[in-house]
């Protein structure tokens, strides 16, 4: 069985459902969740998605979740 430490939802409107799915799955390994913008409808949204993802990855490196 998979034991993810991190779940990144790429569409903020789905965050509630993703968190509920994690809860219902019984997976207890998830230490970090974050929802970021979906890169639809043009460059502005794509740039926002990339910037948010970079920020999440930097945070995960900083707190030591990535890099194991």
C-alpha positions, 0 to 999 in steps of 0.5 A: 500500500502506498504511504504518501507523505505529501498530497498536492491538489492541483485545483483549489476547489477540490481541496475539501473532497481530497481531504475527505478522501484521505480521511476515508482512505485511512492513510495516516502517512500524509504529513502535508497537504496543500491545494494550488491553482489549476493552470487553465485558461491562459498564461496567467493561471499557468504562471500562478500554478507554477509559482504556487507549486515552486513555493510548496516544494521550497516549503517542503524542502525547508521543513524536511519533508522532501529530500529523504 
